[in-house]
């Protein structure tokens, strides 16, 4: 019969960028400030140059939607980590699965 006690866990690494709250702070997060430039309305509150008959005001906003999505995707891809659950025992075989006491 396999042992049901979980393996001992190691203490968290002191050099880890993860804080107690689970927030990961990296320089990549500064890239998320770039879409905030869209909020400075005086920079784009005019009609020229138009693009395909669309005034500058509208196509600039549409372009910043694309820039914002790209920034979020880049930051997500650069900062994602695989979750690690060190408390869960490794399942080595199908027989290790809990069947609710039935066979």
N, C-alpha and C positions, 0 to 999 in steps of 0.2 A: 504494500500500500504506500503510495507516495506521501511525502511529508506535506502538511498543509500550512506550515509556518512560512511566512514570507521571508525572503532573504534580507539580511541586515541592510539598512540604508546608509549611505555615506552622507556626511554633513554637507550642507550647501557650500559651494566654492565661494570664498571671500572675494575673488576677483571677478565674479559674474556681474554682467551689466544689469541683471534683473534686480529690481528693488523689492521690498517686502510687499508692495501693492500689486506686483505683477507687471508694472509698467516698464517697458524697455526704452531706454533713452539712447538714441544714436544720432549722429550728425545727419543721417538721411532724412530725419524728421524735419529738418530745416527746409527741405525741398517742398514741403507742404505749404510754406508761406508764399510761394510763387503764385498760386491761383488767387491769393488775396489782392494782388495788384488790380484785379478786375473791379474791385470796389472803389477805386479812385476814379470817380465819374468824370471830373474835368479833363482827364487825359484823353477821353474818347467821346466826349459829348459834342460831336459834329457830324456832318453828313458826308463830307469828302475825305478820302477818295471812296467812291462806291465800287463795289465788286459785283458784276453781273446785275446791275440795277439796284442792288441792296446797299443802303447807306452804311457808312463806316460803323456807326453806333451798333448796328445789329450784327454785322459779320464779325466784328471784334468780340462781342459777347459770345457768339457761337464758337469762335476760335478758342476762347478761354475755357469753354466747357470741355473741349477736346484736350487742351493743355492741363486742365485740372484732373481729368480722368487719367491722363498719362502720368502725371505726378503721383497720384495715389497708387497706381499700379506699380510704378518704379519703386516707391517706398515699401510697398507690400512685398514685392519680390526680393528686395534687398534685406529686409528685416525679419522675414518669417523664419520660424524655427520649428523643427519637428518636436511635438510634445513628448516628454519622457515621463513615464509613470514607473518609478523605481519600486513602488510598494506592491505592484501586482506580480504574482508569481508567474513564471513562464509556463505556458501550456505546451507540453512536449508531445502529447498524443491525444487522440480523440477520446480515449478512455479517461483522460483527466477532466473532461467536461462534466459539469454538474447536471445530472439528469433528474434532479428532484427526488432522489432516493429510490428511483425505479430502474430496473434493468430489463 
